[in-house]
Amino acid sequence: MVQCIWPNFEWLSPGSSWGINSDPFETNLLNLGVVIGILGYFGSGLINSLLIERKQAIEASLQDADNRYAEATARLEQAKDGLEAAKKQAKNIRIQGMLAMDKHESAMFWAGQRAFKEIEAWREASLRLGLSRAKSRVQLRVSRSALKRAQEAIRSQLHKEAQEAVITNNAERIGLLK
């Protein structure tokens, strides 16, 4: 058998006919190739521009997300710093409050001690004054009683002329009569 190197043109032969190819695999591949070719030729610019716009939108979204992440991270760090500062300030306020409370407590204690000592001193002074007044009253009563008894004793022992002489003599001494 002899092989021919020429391509097979049987479909051009006078006995063959032109017609519809009913083999679905051959026809689908041909149709798909034609559709892809047409789309590639006419739609490449449109598809390229759509892909470029989508790429730019995605890049912008990623950049925006990165910016928001950086801002959120910075705000988080500021909030952490603020929280630490607030904790330190609260600790200082608590310490200052405790110191002030201790100082006030000590001041109140010593003020109470001073007030107690003053009250004790006033009580002692009041007792001494009361005792002094009582002594004065007793002395006054005793002296009046003694004077009254002495006057009665003198009256009973002295007669009227002697009494007048004693009174005159004493009055001259004092300087009432001159």
C-alpha positions in Angstrom: 0.0 0.0 0.0 1.2 3.4 -0.9 0.6 6.3 1.3 -0.2 9.6 0.0 1.4 12.6 1.6 -1.2 14.9 0.4 -3.9 15.9 2.8 -7.2 14.1 2.7 -9.7 16.1 0.7 -12.4 13.6 0.6 -15.0 16.1 1.5 -14.2 18.0 -1.8 -14.5 14.9 -3.9 -17.4 14.9 -6.3 -19.2 12.1 -4.4 -19.3 13.9 -1.1 -21.8 16.5 -0.1 -21.9 19.5 2.0 -24.2 19.1 5.1 -24.8 19.6 8.8 -22.3 17.9 11.1 -24.2 16.1 13.7 -21.3 15.1 15.9 -21.7 17.2 19.0 -18.1 17.1 20.2 -16.8 18.4 16.9 -19.4 21.1 16.6 -19.1 22.3 20.2 -15.4 22.7 19.9 -15.7 24.6 16.7 -18.4 26.9 18.1 -16.5 27.4 21.3 -13.4 28.4 19.4 -15.3 30.8 17.2 -17.0 32.4 20.3 -13.7 32.7 22.2 -12.1 34.3 19.1 -14.8 36.8 18.7 -14.9 37.7 22.4 -11.1 37.9 22.5 -11.0 40.2 19.5 -13.9 42.5 20.4 -14.2 42.2 24.2 -10.5 42.3 25.2 -10.6 46.0 25.7 -13.8 45.9 27.7 -12.6 43.0 29.8 -9.2 44.6 30.3 -10.8 47.9 31.5 -13.2 46.0 33.8 -10.4 44.0 35.3 -8.2 47.1 35.7 -11.1 48.9 37.4 -11.7 45.9 39.7 -8.0 45.7 40.5 -7.9 49.4 41.4 -11.1 49.1 43.5 -9.6 46.1 45.4 -6.2 47.9 45.9 -8.1 51.0 47.1 -10.1 48.9 49.5 -7.0 47.2 50.8 -5.2 50.5 51.2 -8.2 51.9 53.0 -8.3 48.9 55.3 -4.6 49.2 56.0 -5.1 52.9 56.8 -8.0 52.2 59.1 -6.0 49.4 60.7 -3.1 51.8 61.3 -5.5 54.4 62.7 -7.2 51.9 65.0 -3.8 50.6 66.2 -2.7 54.2 66.9 -5.9 54.9 68.8 -5.6 51.6 70.7 -2.1 52.6 71.8 -3.3 56.0 72.8 -6.1 54.4 74.8 -3.7 52.0 76.4 -1.4 55.0 77.3 -4.4 56.9 78.6 -5.5 53.9 80.7 -2.0 53.5 82.2 -1.9 57.2 83.0 -5.4 57.0 84.5 -4.3 54.0 86.6 -1.2 55.9 87.8 -3.3 58.9 88.6 -5.9 56.9 90.5 -3.1 55.2 92.5 -1.6 58.6 93.3 -5.0 59.9 94.3 -5.6 56.9 96.5 -2.2 57.3 98.2 -2.7 61.0 98.7 -6.1 60.3 100.1 -4.7 57.7 102.6 -2.0 60.1 103.6 -4.5 62.9 104.1 -6.8 60.6 106.0 -3.9 59.6 108.3 -2.8 63.2 108.7 -6.4 64.3 109.5 -6.8 61.4 111.9 -3.6 62.3 113.7 -4.6 65.9 113.8 -8.1 65.0 115.2 -6.5 62.8 117.8 -4.1 65.5 119.0 -6.8 68.1 118.9 -9.0 65.8 121.1 -6.0 65.4 123.4 -5.6 69.1 123.7 -9.3 69.7 124.2 -9.3 66.9 126.9 -6.4 68.6 128.7 -8.0 72.0 128.5 -11.3 70.6 129.9 -9.3 68.9 132.7 -7.5 72.3 133.4 -10.9 74.1 133.4 -12.3 71.5 135.7 -9.4 71.8 138.1 -9.6 75.6 138.0 -13.4 75.4 138.5 -12.8 73.0 141.5 -10.2 75.3 143.0 -12.4 78.4 142.5 -15.3 76.6 144.0 -13.2 75.4 146.9 -11.8 78.9 147.3 -15.3 80.4 147.4 -16.4 77.8 149.9 -13.4 78.5 152.1 -14.1 82.3 151.8 -17.8 81.7 152.7 -16.8 79.5 155.7 -14.2 82.0 156.8 -16.7 84.9 156.4 -19.3 83.0 158.5 -16.7 81.9 161.1 -15.4 85.5 161.4 -18.9 86.9 161.5 -19.9 84.4 164.1 -16.6 85.0 166.1 -17.2 88.7 165.8 -20.7 88.4 166.9 -19.7 86.3 169.9 -16.9 88.7 170.7 -19.2 91.7 170.5 -21.7 89.9 172.7 -19.0 89.0 175.2 -17.7 92.5 175.2 -21.1 94.0 175.7 -21.8 91.7 178.5 -18.4 92.4 180.1 -18.0 96.1 179.4 -20.3 98.8 180.4 -21.4 101.6 178.2 -18.7 104.2 179.0 -15.9 101.7 178.5 -17.3 100.6 175.2 -17.5 104.2 174.0 -13.9 104.8 175.0 -12.7 101.6 173.2 -14.7 102.6 170.0 -13.4 106.2 170.1 -9.8 105.0 170.7 -10.0 102.6 167.7 -11.7 105.1 165.5 -8.9 107.6 166.2 -6.4 105.0 165.4 -8.0 104.3 162.0 -8.3 108.0 161.4 -12.0 108.3 161.2 -12.2 110.8 164.0 -9.8 113.7 164.3 
